[in-house]
Amino acid sequence: MLILAFDTTSEVGGVGIFRDHECLARVANDGPANRYSVSLFYMVDQAIEEAKVRHGVPVRGLADMGLIAVATGPGSFTGIRVGLAAAQGWAKAFGLPVRGVSVLEALVEAAQLRTDWATSILDARRGEFFVGLFYRQPEGDTDYQACYLPAGEGRLLKPEELDPFLTSRLPEGVGATCVVRGHDRAALALRENLSSSFQWQAVTGTLVESVARLGFRDYRTGKQQAASDLDAHYIRRSDAELNWKG
């Protein structure tokens, strides 16, 4: 199956085309997240051309895709909206199945961990952090080193709230890894505030491959979505909502 996967939730995003788990083309974003309304379409065209030239894939355009996998956030409000609108439009126009993937889950998948628990941490700006907690399901899909499932909803936490949040929810004596992005200096700095019992792992580059893998996994297990059901995973409400006085 050909999969179009993309992540527009941060400046470290991009587009990829995959054949099942094989990466046929990957195009990294090289601008700010608020430019995806223009750059996303160029990156998709570039990825399709790369798949044709480098791998000889007979793909003419989006109509030849078998699945669209899109990152749903958290992250840039503008970037998330652009990505979801594009996924919905293409899915409806070409009759394609679509699957939304949380960035917090994609970050854990990209780390390919071995510990029983994992927590993904992203800088949310304003002195706060997006946090997702996941537990390992060893009997998961054998195509993966491990399948991690969410232990509740993503949270928005201040640095001093992170250690109490994790220690109150993690079973005593189990291994846990904090996963951050390699360019996320604010999240990396949190290591000084947490217990030394936590392992740490930084993931570099885009999360496009993980978005594709998780989208494909869900598709194969029947977890599909109608295009109209795609929803943003903001966690934090937008300024428009917070400031609305109606």
C-alpha positions in Angstrom: 0.0 0.0 0.0 1.2 3.5 -0.8 0.9 5.9 2.1 1.2 9.7 2.1 2.2 10.9 5.5 2.9 14.4 6.6 3.5 16.5 9.8 2.7 20.2 9.8 2.6 20.6 13.5 6.0 22.2 13.9 8.8 23.7 11.8 10.6 20.3 12.1 7.9 18.6 9.9 7.7 17.3 6.4 6.2 14.9 3.9 6.9 11.2 3.1 5.7 8.5 0.8 5.9 5.0 1.9 5.1 1.5 0.6 3.9 -0.2 3.7 6.9 0.3 6.0 9.4 1.1 3.2 10.2 4.8 2.8 10.1 5.8 -0.9 10.6 9.5 -0.5 11.0 12.0 2.4 11.0 15.8 2.1 11.8 17.8 5.3 10.3 21.2 5.9 12.8 24.1 5.8 10.6 27.0 6.9 8.4 28.1 9.8 5.2 26.3 10.7 3.0 29.1 9.6 4.1 28.6 5.9 2.7 25.2 5.4 -0.3 26.6 3.6 2.1 27.1 0.7 5.0 24.8 1.3 3.0 21.6 2.0 1.8 21.3 -1.6 5.3 21.8 -3.0 6.6 19.1 -0.6 3.9 16.6 -1.7 4.7 17.2 -5.3 8.4 16.8 -4.6 7.9 13.6 -2.7 5.8 12.1 -5.5 8.5 13.0 -8.1 11.2 11.5 -5.9 9.3 8.2 -5.4 8.9 8.0 -9.2 12.5 8.9 -10.1 14.4 7.1 -7.4 12.3 4.0 -7.0 10.4 3.7 -10.2 7.0 3.8 -8.5 4.3 4.3 -11.1 2.5 7.0 -9.1 0.9 9.8 -11.0 -0.4 11.8 -8.1 -2.5 11.7 -4.9 -5.2 9.5 -6.5 -2.7 6.6 -6.5 -2.2 6.7 -2.7 -3.8 4.0 -0.6 -3.8 5.9 2.7 -3.3 9.4 4.1 -1.7 9.6 7.6 -1.5 13.1 9.1 -0.1 14.4 12.4 -2.9 16.0 14.5 -0.9 17.8 17.1 -0.2 19.1 19.6 1.9 21.9 18.1 1.4 25.0 16.0 -2.3 25.9 15.7 -1.8 27.2 12.2 0.2 24.2 11.1 -2.3 21.7 12.6 -5.2 23.4 10.8 -3.4 23.4 7.5 -2.5 19.7 7.8 -5.9 18.6 8.7 -7.6 20.7 6.1 -5.3 19.2 3.4 -5.9 15.7 4.6 -9.6 16.1 4.7 -9.7 17.7 1.2 -7.5 15.1 -0.5 -9.3 12.2 1.2 -12.7 13.5 0.0 -11.5 14.4 -3.4 -9.8 11.1 -4.2 -11.9 8.8 -2.0 -8.9 7.8 0.2 -8.9 6.4 3.7 -7.3 8.7 6.3 -5.9 8.4 9.8 -4.9 11.1 12.2 -1.9 10.4 14.5 -0.9 12.2 17.7 2.5 13.8 17.7 3.0 12.6 21.3 2.4 9.0 20.2 4.5 9.4 17.1 7.4 10.6 19.2 7.3 7.5 21.4 7.1 5.3 18.3 10.1 6.9 16.8 12.2 6.2 19.9 11.7 2.4 19.5 11.9 1.9 23.3 12.2 -1.2 25.5 11.0 0.2 28.8 7.5 -0.7 30.2 6.4 3.0 30.2 7.2 6.1 28.2 6.3 9.7 28.4 6.7 12.1 25.5 7.4 15.7 26.3 7.1 18.7 24.0 7.8 22.4 24.6 4.4 24.1 24.6 5.9 27.6 25.1 4.8 30.0 27.9 6.7 27.9 30.4 4.5 24.9 29.9 4.9 21.4 28.3 2.7 19.0 26.4 3.0 15.5 28.1 1.7 12.1 27.0 2.0 8.9 29.1 2.1 5.5 27.4 2.5 1.9 28.5 4.0 -0.9 26.5 1.9 -3.7 25.1 4.4 -6.5 24.3 1.9 -8.6 22.5 1.3 -5.9 20.0 2.0 -6.0 16.2 5.1 -8.0 15.5 6.2 -5.5 12.9 7.1 -3.2 15.8 9.6 -3.5 18.6 6.8 -2.6 20.9 3.3 -1.2 20.8 2.7 1.7 23.2 -0.8 2.6 24.1 -1.9 5.9 25.7 -2.5 5.9 29.5 -5.1 8.7 29.4 -5.2 12.0 27.6 -2.3 14.3 26.8 -1.7 17.0 29.5 -0.4 20.6 29.6 1.9 20.9 32.6 4.3 23.3 34.2 7.9 22.1 34.9 7.2 21.7 38.7 4.1 19.6 38.0 5.9 17.1 35.8 7.6 15.0 38.4 4.5 14.7 40.7 2.4 13.8 37.6 4.6 11.0 36.5 5.4 9.5 39.9 1.8 9.4 40.9 0.8 7.5 37.7 3.7 5.1 37.1 3.6 1.7 38.9 6.3 1.4 41.4 9.5 -0.3 40.2 8.8 -0.2 36.5 11.2 1.3 33.9 10.2 4.5 32.2 11.7 6.7 29.5 11.2 10.3 28.8 11.2 11.0 25.1 11.9 14.5 23.7 12.8 15.9 20.3 16.5 16.6 19.7 16.0 20.2 18.8 13.7 20.9 21.8 16.1 22.6 24.3 13.4 23.4 26.8 12.2 19.8 27.1 15.8 18.6 27.3 16.5 20.9 30.1 13.7 19.3 32.2 16.0 16.4 32.9 17.5 18.3 35.8 14.1 18.6 37.4 13.1 14.9 37.3 14.1 11.8 39.2 17.3 10.1 38.1 15.3 6.9 37.8 14.0 8.0 34.5 15.8 7.2 31.3 16.0 9.8 28.6 16.0 9.6 24.8 16.1 12.4 22.2 14.6 11.8 18.7 16.2 13.8 15.9 14.6 14.8 12.5 11.0 14.6 11.5 8.3 12.3 12.8 6.9 11.6 9.3 8.0 7.9 9.3 6.4 7.3 12.6 3.2 9.0 11.5 3.1 6.7 8.5 3.8 3.5 10.5 1.2 4.3 13.1 -1.4 5.3 10.5 -0.7 2.0 8.6 -0.9 0.0 11.8 -4.3 1.5 12.6 -5.5 1.0 9.1 -4.6 -2.7 9.1 -6.4 -3.2 12.5 -9.5 -1.5 11.3 -9.1 1.8 13.1 -10.0 4.1 10.3 -11.6 7.5 10.3 -13.9 9.4 8.0 -12.3 12.6 6.7 -14.9 14.6 8.5 -14.0 12.9 11.8 -10.3 14.1 11.8 -9.8 16.3 14.8 -7.0 18.5 16.1 -5.1 17.3 19.2 -4.5 20.8 20.5 -4.5 20.1 24.3 -4.1 23.8 24.9 -7.0 26.0 23.8 -6.3 28.7 21.2 -5.9 32.3 22.2 -9.1 33.1 20.3 -11.0 30.7 22.7 -9.2 31.9 25.8 -9.8 35.6 25.0 -13.4 35.3 23.7 -15.8 37.2 25.9 -19.0 36.3 24.2 
